[in-house]
Amino acid sequence: MRVLIVTAVPAERDAVVRGVGATAPELAELPVPGGMLHRLSPAPPAGPPLTVDVLAAGVGPAAAAAGTAAALTAAAVARTPYDLAVSAGIGGGFTTARPAATTPAATTPAAARPATARLGSVVVADAIVAADLGAETPDGFAAVTDLGFGTVEHLPPAPLVAAVAEATDAVRGTVLTVSTVTGSAERAAELLRRHPCAVAEAMEGFGVAEAAAAQSVPALEVRTVSNAVGPRDRAAWRIGEALEALTGAFATIAPLLGTWTFDPEGTRQ
Ligand SMILES: O=C(O)c1cccc(C(=O)CC[C@H]2O[C@@H](n3cnc4c(=O)[nH]cnc43)[C@H](O)[C@@H]2O)c1
């Protein structure tokens, strides 16, 4: 099993490496075009050997896609392709209760409704969605898919999402990818109106997932919440706590990944 974990910045990469490194020392730093992989090889509890490469590819969906594509391609050319690409890092959580108009309560049983992603909590994406990839129209925002091209959603393998979310006690739901960090209550409400199952937003997941999909590699997104999505309040950010939570999450996730292999549908074999 070979896993590529892509973060935006080195602080996130180092937090992930510390977590994975709880069960394995870092082996090597390996250059890839445009970046440096940090390689670890935790001993899986069962099954084939596990290699985890962690890459800080830069902030935003374009940098994430470029870095992911470079690493995936280098591995494929070397005939050691990855089995899974993971977008990991801190993110904004939708920490307030859903406004009545956007709550899918009428149709969704309470247990299935998205939970609130509080500061420091772990979020695992069951859908990775590009929230601002589209066009403004007189009728409001239209996704590129409404315009007849592209894609705005990637779905990680459901059994893996369930296993990772359960093991890390994570909130499970849609994670939005945005190119502009939300800075107002109005924008947060608009995103929730369009994506009622959104639990978090960040800036890289869709880039990682799009690059992975181009090479038929399944993708996962794991975030820890550093701030609330909404009015800008830098004093309220909890980046240190979120990075610690990221380390804790990957200490749990790494051994789990070693027990997984994927068929083309992304189900467990
Ligand atoms: O300047 C601001 O108001 C501001 C607020 C939150 C985050 C930022 C960043 O520049 C961080 C971008 C970086 O971290 C991830 N991230 C963390 N929180 C959020 C968020 O609320 N919305 C989107 N991205 C977030 C993101 O993935 C980037 O890698 C600035």
The ligand as an ORCA input file, in Angstrom:
! r2SCAN-3c Opt
* xyz 0 1
  O      -6.783     35.946      6.609
  C      -7.763     35.308      6.993
  O      -8.792     35.833      7.395
  C      -7.689     33.821      6.990
  C      -8.634     33.073      7.674
  C      -8.526     31.667      7.709
  C      -7.479     31.045      7.039
  C      -6.562     31.837      6.351
  C      -5.464     31.245      5.630
  O      -4.770     31.877      4.891
  C      -5.212     29.787      5.815
  C      -5.262     29.097      4.517
  C      -4.764     27.691      4.663
  O      -5.373     27.013      5.767
  C      -6.492     26.289      5.351
  N      -7.627     26.954      6.001
  C      -7.706     27.137      7.333
  N      -8.845     27.713      7.663
  C      -9.524     27.930      6.533
  C     -10.798     28.515      6.256
  O     -11.557     28.953      7.143
  N     -11.180     28.578      4.953
  C     -10.386     28.099      3.966
  N      -9.172     27.543      4.200
  C      -8.753     27.446      5.466
  C      -6.503     26.298      3.828
  O      -6.662     25.014      3.321
  C      -5.145     26.904      3.447
  O      -4.183     25.902      3.264
  C      -6.669     33.208      6.319
*
